[in-house]
Amino acid sequence: MKLRFHWRLLQGGETRGVTRATGAGQQATGLPDLENQIRFCRQAEECGITGLLTDVGAAKPDPILLSAALGLATERIEFIVAYRSGLISPTTFVQQVNTLSALLRGRLSLNIVAGHSPLEQRSYGDYLAHHERYARTEEFLAICHAFWKNDGPVNFSGTYYRVEGGRLNTPFISPHRSFPELFIAGGSDYARDLAISQGTLWMRLADTPENLKASIAPVLEVGKEVGLRMSVIARATREEALHATHILLEGLDPSFGDREKESGFMLKSDSVSIRETYALAENEWLSQWLWTGAVRTHGAPAVALVGSFDEVAQALIDYASLGVTQFILSGWPKLDEMLLFGKEVLPRVRALEVGLRLHTHCL
């Protein structure tokens, strides 16, 4: 299977020095920035990126509406729409997703998350504990699948949802699928089990290949995919890449107090993957290429592959050799790093993929 590389969508008002905590408090983050975002989408198309992650959260615009606007202005790029159960009914959700698929000719997938902040969940009217949110999402996606099968009225009676005689006249439209790819995000056993039962892919935060191997095995064994979300700092030489990490951290304004804000955010989060990644960040380097130095200011997905173009390409192939097939990447600034990745790293990955496929075939 050819590796697929996605990127995180540019946020409104985003600049190089904006951290997770600072960005969440800016008004521009909560507004569409269509001119810059459409330009970003078109450049992603040109440099070989498959899809763009459209975040969900109270600090950002609605991902479905934003994806519709951006999708109508683009031709090839796909949109990975992040969403949580509990915000709307599964029937309404499928109706919205199916409508979006018709508008975009199937250029969308879903990144299903359970929520990482009990405070934010309660602001949406959701008071369930972490494990209950996954149990509810199990029911939510079971109902979604029933609608996507489109073989009669949907009837469901569970702990969290009840549907009687559900019918929708708008099907999911795609030249390749009868339902969207479902990325199940999270690092807990609950997330992994949900990916196995209802998803098409388990999307994890990055760790070393050695640490990932055992945890992803049950997902691969049932024929589901595994993906990783991380960041990238790739340069012509390792020394240049290391210099870029220093520039990134030196460019932060200490007056924002982002380390304290980020620490407080982590302590209030009930996300297993966020807490585990912050624990990993006690060590700045998890391996020769995997850097955690930006986690404490930019959030858990800031675990980054750092190195030369060749080194980063080989590190991605090392993950592929475990069975990882998709990546959601980011960088600082997003556009510059994405263009550099498409020009320098992606061709190297494609060349190495040929050798990996030949090796796998011979085995």
N, C-alpha and C positions, 0 to 999 in steps of 0.2 A: 504494500500500500504506500503510495506516494505521500510523503510528509506534507502536512498542511500548516501554514503559518498565518496567524491572525495578529492583529494589533489592537491596542486599546484606543478608542476614539478620542480625539482631541476634545477637551472640555472648553466651555466658554471662558474667555479671559485667561487661559492657561499660559504661563511663562515658565522658563527654565527653573526659576527659584521657588516656585509655588510647591509647598509640601501638602500632604493630605489634610492636615488640620487647617492650614491657612486657606486652601482651596475650598473646603467645605463651608467656610464662613464668608466667602465672597459672593456678592449678588450675581456677578457675571457667570459663576459656576452653575447657577440655577436657571439660566436662560439659554435658549438655542443661540448659536453663533453661526448661522447658516453659511454665510459667505466663506469664512475660514474653514468650517467643517466640511463643506462641499469640496473645497479645494483639497483638503486633506484626503477625503475619500477618493477623489480622482487620482491623486498621486499614489495612493495605496494600490489602486487598480494597476497603475503603470509599473510599479516595482514588484509585482508578483505576490502581494498579500491577498489571501483568500477572503478574509472577513474582518469586520471591526466590531469590537465589544462595545455595546451601548449600556452603560451602567444603570442600575436602579438604586434609588435612595432619596431621602427627603431633601438632600442638598442639590439634586440634579433634576433636569427636565424629565418628563415621562418618556421612557425608552421606546415605547411602541409608536407614539406620535412623532418623536424625533426621527426614528428609523424610517417612517413613512416619508417624511419630508426629504431626508437625505437620499433615500432609495429612488425617489422619483427624479432626482437630479443626477443619477449615476446609471451605469449600464451593467457592470459586471460584479462589483464588490458585493459581498454578502454582509448581512448584519446579524450579529449574535446578540439577541435581545435578552438582557438579564431581567428576571422576574421572580417574585416570591408568591407562594400560596398564601391565602388569607387576605389579600388586598381586594380581590373581587371574586365572584363565583366562577367555578371552572367553566360553566356554560358560556358566560360572557367572555371569559378569557379566550376560549377556543374561537368564538365568533370574531373577536378582534384579530387573533393570530391568522385565522383563515382569510379574513379581509385583507390583512397586510400581505399575505402570500399572493393574493390575486393582484394587488397593486404592484408588487415587486417581482412577479413571475417566479416565486419560490425562493428568492434570494434571502432566506433567513433561517436561523436556527435559534434555539432557546438555551440560555444559561440559567438554570434553575438554582436559586439559592434559598436557604432557610432563614436568612437574616443573621446579622452578627452583633446587633446591639439591642438588648432588651428595652432600653429607653426609647430608641427609635421605633421599635415594634409597637410599644404601647402608644406612641403618638399616632400610629395608624389604627389603633383600637385592637391590637393583637397582644394578648396577655399570656400566651402559651409559653411553656418552658422549651428549652432547646430540643430535647428529644421528642416532645409533643409536636413541635413544628415539622419535624421530619415525618412523623406518623401522619400528620395532616397532609403533607405534601405527597405522601404515598397514595392517599385517597384522591387528592386533587389530580394527579397525573393519571391514575386509573380511569377517572371520568373523562379526562382529555383523550386518552387512547380510545375509549369507547366511542366518542364522537368522531375521531379520525377514522375509525374502522368503517363508519357510515353504512352499517348493515341493519339499521332499524332503530326504533326508539331507545334512548338510553335510560335505564333504570338503575339506581344505585342507592343503597342505604348503608351508611357507615356511622362512625363515631362523630365525624366532623361535617360531613356533607350528606344531603339527601336530594336525589333528582328523580323525578317521575315523568316518564314519557318525553324525554328530552329530544328535540329535533332542531337541526340547523340546516338552512337551505344553502349556506355558503360552504363549499368544501375547501380543503387545503389544496392549493394549486402549486404544483411543482412538476417539472419535466422528469424528475428522477425519483420522487418519494410521495407517499400518501400521507405522511406526517413529518413534522420538522425533526431534525437532529436535536437530541435533548442532552445537553451537557449538564451533569449534576455536579455542582461545585461544593467542595468541603473536604476537610481532612479527617473527619470522624468515621467510625465504623457505620454510623447511621447513614452518612452520605454515600459511602461505598456500597452498602446494601441497597440503598435507593437506586443507585446507578445500575446495579445488577438487575433489579426487579422492574424498573420503569424507564431507565435512561438508555441512551446509546453510547455514552462516554462518561467516564469519571474524570472530572477536572480538578486537579490538585495543585496546591502551591509547590514550589520547587524544593527539592532536597537532593542529596547526592544519589547517584545511581545505586550505590550499595544499600542505602537506607530505604529506597523506594521498592526494590525488587520484590520483597516478600509481600508488601502491602498491596501491590497492584496485581499480583498473581491471580487471586480469585476473580477479578474482573475480566482479565484476559482469558481465563479458562472457560468462561461462559460465552465468549465471542464478542464481548463489548470492548470498546476502545478506551484508552487512557490518554489524557492530555495534561499538560503542565502549563501553569501560568507563572511567568517570571519576567524579569527585565534583562536588557542586553546593553553592554558597553563594549563595542568592538572597534578596534583601530588597527592601523597597519602593523604596529608592533605592540607587544605586551606593555612596554614602558609607556607608550602613548596612552594605552587604555588605563593604566594605573594613574597616570597624570589626570585623566578625565574624571576618575573617581574623586580625586582631591579637589578639582575645580568644582564639582557638583556640591560637595559639602561646604567648601569655603564660600560658595555663592549664596548660602542661606543667611537670611537676616536673623541674628540671634534675638532681636527684640520681640520676635513673634512668640518666643517661648515654645516652639513646636515640639521639642523633646518632651517637655512636661505635659503638653496637651496630648501627644501621642501615647505617652505612658498612661495617662488617665483614661484614654479611650480603650487601650488594651485591657486595663484592669476592669472596666465596665463591660467588656465584651464577653459573651458566652460562646464564641466561636472557637472550636477546637483547633482549626488550622491557624487562626490568628495567634492564639496563645502559644501554640507549639513553635510557630515561626519566630515569635518574639523571644522565646526561650533559646532557639537556635542562634539568634543574633548575639548571644553572649560571646560567641566566637565570631570574629570578623570574617574569617575565611573557613568555609565548610570543606572546601577542597581547593586545589590549585586554581580553579577557575570560578568557583561559586562564592560570591561576596555578599555579605549581609550589612554592609556599612550604612546603607540608606534606609534600612527597615525602620529604625527608630524615629525617622522624620517623614518618610514617604509611605509607610504602611507595609504590611506583610508581603504584598506582591512585588516589592522592590528588591527581593533577593535576585541577584543579577549574575549572569554569566559575563565574566570580564576577561578579555584577552585579545590576542591578535585575531584577524579575520579567520585564519586557518584554525586557530585554537578554539574559537567559538563554534565554528562549523563542526569540528571534530567532537566537541562536547555535546552538541545536538544529536549527532549520529550515535554517540554513546547511549543517550537516552532512547533513541530509536531502536538500538539493539536489544533493549529491555522489552520493547513492545509499545513504547509511547509513539503515537501517530499524529497528534495535533498539539500546537503550542499557541497560547495567547501571550504575546510579548508586548513590551513597552520600553521606553528609554527617555533620556533627558537631553534636549527637548525631544518630544515624541516624533515630530516630523523629520528632523535631521537624522535621528538614529534609525528611523524606518527607511529613509532613502539610502543610508549607508548600508543597512542590512540587505536591502534589495539589490544593491549594486555589487557589494563585495562578499557578503556572507552567503546569501542564497545560492549563487552559482556554485560556490564551493560545496555547499550541502548537497546540491543536485548531483555533482560529480561523485561525491562520496556515497550517495545513495545507490548508485549503480553497483559499486563494489559490495555494499551491504546486501543488496538483493541477490547478487551472484553467490555470495557466501552462504546466504540463507537457503538458496535453491540447492546448492551442493550438499548442504546438511540434510 
